[in-house]
Amino acid sequence: MDQQIVIRRIRRKEFERLFEITGETSYAKKVTGLSERRFLRIAKLYGLVEMVVPFFDMLQKDVFDTILVAASRDRIVGEIHLVSLGRSIWAISSAAVDPAFGRRGIFKSLMGQGLNYISSRHGERVFGSFRTDITAVDKVMCKMFGFEIFEKLLLLQLNLRQIPNVEFNENTTIREANRTDAERIYRLIKSISPNKTGIKRTAPSDFIDSPLSRMAERLMWSDSKRWVMEVQGKIVGYVHFAYTPPQESGELESFYVIPSSESLRLIRSLLGAVLRFLYERNVRRIVVYLDDEWRSTIETFESFGFKHIASYNNTVKIMRNNP
């Protein structure tokens, strides 16, 4: 790597340049404005807490997201965004390199430094997602750093032009989830994706929004909802979606319906209710990541107008002494 390039923590004044890099390299940003939401939140929070970050570093406490950047003469040419999810689990939320510097080993160095940082925080598992057509990322993450693919996803996008016409069965109820639903939601998802919940160490508490997350949403002009679908008092479906009205963007972050003879009708009912809700709040661009093995679910989404625009691999690295 070029000797003039240094990897360090981002500075407050550099977020505008960060937006430029992620805009040039992130396919997701081109189809939905939600990727900006993440950085807008961090930029706002970082401006408030920049002076105390070194103090938390000394205590090895990760209260805020961590962004490391590759800088060439004070110009950012790459970034890696690390998020602590709790329980010694971390996620690489994004990693990007200026295309003009793409062949200088910067991505490899950012990944190595990022994993070293996570190791210093006693992280045990690291998750990352990348597009299947970007072979360079696959080479670095899987072949060099030992990430393993555990899930293949399809990215679908919808340009919502009208409220979908969906009939709702009187025996079906869709409502906001509450704290008492967490255990039942966990059991539902575990029954559908046992491997994923095991790898991610999913727990019932993951389905309860904390006051801190709600505060962060208000700082970035966004909101999210967790809904359950019940049939005769039994939870048969769950959806978690986020939306940002100023950007007219939304994302279905989780969507599960228990397999049964009524699955297709239930999927249509739950999806129709979410799309109606988003349409009434002026959200027009919506994306969702679905397991590529869920053929009937994917076909149902496509019947609403969703289109397949990219494929992704979800990967995990089990941390040992050495990244």
N, C-alpha and C positions, 0 to 999 in steps of 0.2 A: 504493500500500500504506500502511496505517496507520503513522504516524510512530513510534509507540511500539514497533513490532515490529522487532527486530534479529536478524540472522542471524549465528551464531557456532558454534564447535565445542561439542559436548555436554560437560557436566560429569558427573562420576561419580554424583552424587546424583540425576541426572535420568533415569536409565534406567527407573525404575518408571513415570514418566509417559510415557516413550517406548513402553513396552509397551501402555499404555492407548490411545495414538493409533493405533498400528499395529493394535491389536485392533478399533478402531472402523472403520477404513478398509480393512483388508486382507481380501479375500475368501479368500485362500489360508489365512489363519490360522483361519478358521471351519471349514475342512474338514480341516486337519491341524495338529498342534502343531509341525511342523518350523520354521515361521517364528520361533517363540520360541527355537529352538535357536541361530539366528544371533545374536540379541541377547543371549542368556545368555552365549555365548562372549565377545562383545565386552565385556559388562559386567564379567565376571570379569577379562579381560585388562586392561581399562582401569583397574580398581581397582589393579592392580599397576604400571602404567606411566604413570599420569597425569602424574607429576612430570617424566618425561623426554620427553614428547611435544613440548614446545616446542623441545627440543634437536634432535629429528629434523626438525621443521619448518624449522629454520634450515638444515639440510643438504639439505632437500627430499627426504628419504627417507621412503617410506611403508611402514614395517614393519608397521603395524597398519591396520585399516579406519578410514575417516574418516566420522564422522557430523556433519553440520551441522544445526543446529536453528534454527527461527524462534521467538523468545521475545518474549512480551508481558508486561512487568513481571515477569520471572523465571519466567513460566509458559510451558512449551513448547506451541506450537500447530501445529508442523509439523516435518518432518525429511526429510533426504535422506541416504542411506547409499551411500557411494562405496567401491568395492573395486578395488585395483590388481591386475590379473591377470598383470602382467609383459609384456615386449616392447612397452611403450608402449600397452597395451590396458587399458581401464577398464570397469567395469560399474556401472550404477546399480542396486544391489541392492534398494532400496526407496525410495519417496518417498510421504509421507503428510501430510495436513493435517487438523486438527480440523474436523469438519463445521460447527461454529459459526462458523468463520473462512474458510469455503470460497470466498467471493466477494470476497476482499480482495487478490487477486493474489499470495498467499503462495506458491502452487505455482510460479508463473512466476519469482518472485524466488529461491526455493530452487534451481530448475533453473539459472537464470543464474549464481548464486554457485557452484553445484556444478561447472558447466562451466568457470567461471573458475579454480577450484581445480585442475581436471584440466589445463587449459591451462598453468598455472604449473608443473605437474609434467611438462610436455612430452608429455602424452598425445596419441596420434594417432588412436585410435578409441575410441568410447564406445558401449556396448551398454545397451539398456533394454528392458523388456518391460511391456506394459500390456494390460488387458482391452479387448476390442473394443467393449464397450457403454459405456465411459466416454469420451464424446466430448470432454470438456474436456481430458483428458490428451492425446488425439490432436491436438487443436488446438494445445496448448502445445508438445508435443515435435516434431511433424512440421511444422506450419505456421509456428511461431515460431522454433524452434531447428534446423530442418533435419534431423531424424532421418528415416531412410528404412526402410520395412518390407522385410525380406528373408525373413521366414518367418512362416507362420501356424500356430498350434498349438491343439490341443484339450486341455483339462485334464480328465482322467478320474480318478474316485475309486472306490475299492473298500472296502467294509466286509467284512473277511475273517472269515468265521464258521467255516470248516472248511478242512482241507487239500484242495486240488483233486486229483482223480483223473486223473493223466496217465501215459500209458504212455511209457517211455523206450526208444529203439532202442539195441540193444547196440553199434552202430557209432558212437554219439554219446557224447562225453565233455564234461562240464561241470566246470571246475576254476577255482581262483583264478588270476588273471593274475599274471605276474611281470615283472621288468624286461626280460627277453629277448623278451617278447611285444609291447612297446610299438610297434615299427616295423610289425609285422603288423596290430596293432589300428588304427594310423593309416591304413594302406593300405586296410583294410576300410571304415572310416568315410568316407574320401575317395572311395571308389568308389560309395558310397551317397548321400552328400551333398557333392558337390564344391564347390558354391557356398558352402555354410555353412562348410566347413573353410577355404576361401580367405578369406572375409570375416573369420572369427575368427582367422586366422593360426594355425590348429591345428598343433601339432607333436607328434612321438612322446613328448616329455617330459611332455606333458599327461596321459598315461595312467600316470604313476608317482607315487604318493603320497610326499610329502616327509616327513621326520621331524617338521618343524614342524606339518604338517597333522594328523599322528597325535597329537601332543601336544595340539593344540587340541581334537580329538575327545574325548580323555580328560577335558579340563576341562569339557566340556559333556555328559558322560554319554551320548555317542553313538558310533556306529561307522559305517563304510562298507566296502563290498566291491566289488571289480572282478573279474568272472568272464569267462572266454571259453568258447565252445562250439566243439568240434572234431569234424570228421568225417574219419576216416582221417588224422589229423595236421594237417589244414588248418583254420585258424580261420575259422568261418562265422558266428559271432555274438559279441556283446560286450554286457555290461550293467554299469552302475555304479549301485549303490543305497546309500542312507543310511538309517539307522534309529535311533530313540531309544526304547528300551524303556520308560523311566519315563513317556513320553507316549503309548506304544502306537502310535507314528507312524512311517511310512516313506515314502520317495520314490524312484522309479526315475528317476535323473537322466539316464541315457543308456540306450538300448535299440536295438540294431542287429542285424539278421539279413540276410545277403546274399540278394538275390532269386534264386530258383531254383524248380524244380518241387517241391522239398521245403520251401519256405519256411514254409508254414502249420504243418507238423508240427514244424519246428525252433523256430518262435516259441512254440508250445504247450509244447514241452519246456523251453525256457529260462525262460519265464514261470512254468511250473509249479514248477520247481526253486527259483526265487527266492521264490515265495509259500510254499512248504513251509518254507524256511529262516526266513522272517519269522514265520510262524505259530508255529513252535517256540520263538521268542523273544518271544512274547506281543505281537507287532506286529499291530494290527487295522485301523488306518486307513492306507491306502496311496494315493498319488497318482502320476500320471505325465503328462508333457506329450508329446504325439505330433504330428508333422507332419500337418496336416489332409489332405494328399494321400496318406497311407499308408492307404488305405481297408481293405485286407485285414488289415493289422496292427491297426487300430482295431477292426474286427469281431471279430478273435480275442480282443482284450482284453475286449470287451463280452461275449463268450461265457463269460468267467470271472466276470462280474458287475460289471465296471467300468462306470461311468455317466458320460456327458458332462455336466459341470456348468458349464463356462465356456470361452470362446475368448480367445486371446491373440495379440497381434502382437509378434514380436521385431523390434527396430529397431536401426539403427546410425547413428552420426554420425561422419563423417570430419572430424577437427579441423583447422582452418586457423589463421590468425593470430588470428581472432576467433571466440568461441563463438557 
